Amino acid sequence: MTARLSLQRDDPHDIQDRVVRLWVDGEPWGTIGYGRTLTRDIAPGPHVVKAHNTLFGTTFSFEAAPGEEVRLRCVNGMTGGARLMVLMLGVAYLRVRIERLPSARVGEVA
């Protein structure tokens, strides 16, 4: 039995700009823009997702059980003090992060 990985990018604190590149277990998965969700089947067991916004990146490790749909959220947002940087310099550092959402059984409606 397989598991499933769903990664969404819909957090209201996301700056909604700049795509985020994704890798699963070291293999390219694709890019995700704001308002999109990517889904793929994965083998049960430990996995690592890497997300990078071309400036900064993060990694997130998780374990998937057989038949589980692991749900993650990717957020591309400003770092602490970013609003002040925008006012003073016109630019800010964007931090990408991944957080885990409640899981479901494969095929279960969210």
C-alpha angles and dihedrals in degrees: 000000000000132000129222133229120207120183120187132187108202108113112141089225091060112110088227092223134102120032120254119227117221136203128184116204090343095308122111112256101177140255129299127206127196114291094022133115126203121201132184139161116253136183117259113261138057121343140173126214119197121196125189130179093194090261105050136009142195138194128217125195124202143159121235122206122212109278093011123132106213109207120202133177123213117206124190103193145144124282124235111294092018095127090057090049090052091051094047103033106016091238137075138191114257117214121204119208138173125214131184120241126199111293127233138195114271108272095020115131115243 
